[in-house]
């Protein structure tokens, strides 16, 4: 019957003195590569079924280091 419009609010905090449209454009431009990097880090993660937090954190940190080295040497 009566369709309601769904209002969506986005909260972004910044110290930049820019209009809100430019802040959202800048955020959208930067967010994509960040999410892609996290998806690529998963390729460096070994499969584990361990529930130990310390071990899983160590594995994740090692994956980040390996991915960082990969991106550095990939450019050369």
C-alpha positions in Angstrom: 0.0 0.0 0.0 2.0 3.0 1.2 5.7 2.5 0.5 7.9 4.1 3.1 11.3 5.5 2.1 14.1 4.0 4.1 16.4 6.7 5.3 20.0 5.6 5.7 22.5 7.6 7.8 26.3 7.3 7.5 28.6 8.6 10.3 32.1 9.6 9.3 34.4 11.6 11.4 37.3 13.6 9.9 39.5 16.5 10.7 39.4 17.7 7.1 37.7 20.9 6.3 35.8 19.6 3.3 32.1 19.5 2.3 30.3 16.2 3.2 30.1 15.2 -0.5 33.8 15.4 -1.0 34.5 13.5 2.3 32.2 10.6 1.1 33.9 10.6 -2.3 37.3 10.4 -0.7 36.2 7.7 1.7 34.8 5.6 -1.1 38.0 6.0 -3.1 40.2 4.8 -0.2 37.9 2.1 1.1 38.1 -0.2 -1.9 41.8 -0.8 -1.9 41.7 -1.4 1.9 39.1 -4.1 1.6 41.0 -5.7 -1.4 44.2 -5.8 0.8 42.4 -7.7 3.5 40.9 -10.1 1.0 44.4 -10.7 -0.4 45.9 -11.3 3.1 43.5 -14.3 3.4 45.5 -16.0 0.6 48.5 -15.9 2.9 46.7 -17.4 5.9 47.2 -21.1 6.5 44.2 -23.2 7.4 43.9 -23.8 11.1 41.2 -25.2 13.4 43.0 -23.9 16.5 40.9 -21.9 18.9 43.9 -20.4 20.7 43.7 -16.7 20.4 47.4 -16.1 20.7 48.2 -18.7 18.0 45.6 -17.3 15.6 46.9 -13.7 16.2 50.4 -14.9 15.5 49.3 -16.5 12.3 47.5 -13.4 11.2 50.5 -11.1 11.9 52.7 -13.4 10.0 50.3 -13.3 7.0 50.3 -9.5 7.1 54.1 -9.5 7.1 54.3 -12.0 4.2 51.7 -9.9 2.3 53.6 -6.7 2.9 56.8 -8.3 1.6 54.9 -9.6 -1.4 53.6 -6.1 -2.3 57.0 -4.5 -1.8 58.8 -7.0 -4.0 56.0 -7.3 -6.5 56.7 -3.7 -7.6 60.3 -4.2 -8.3 
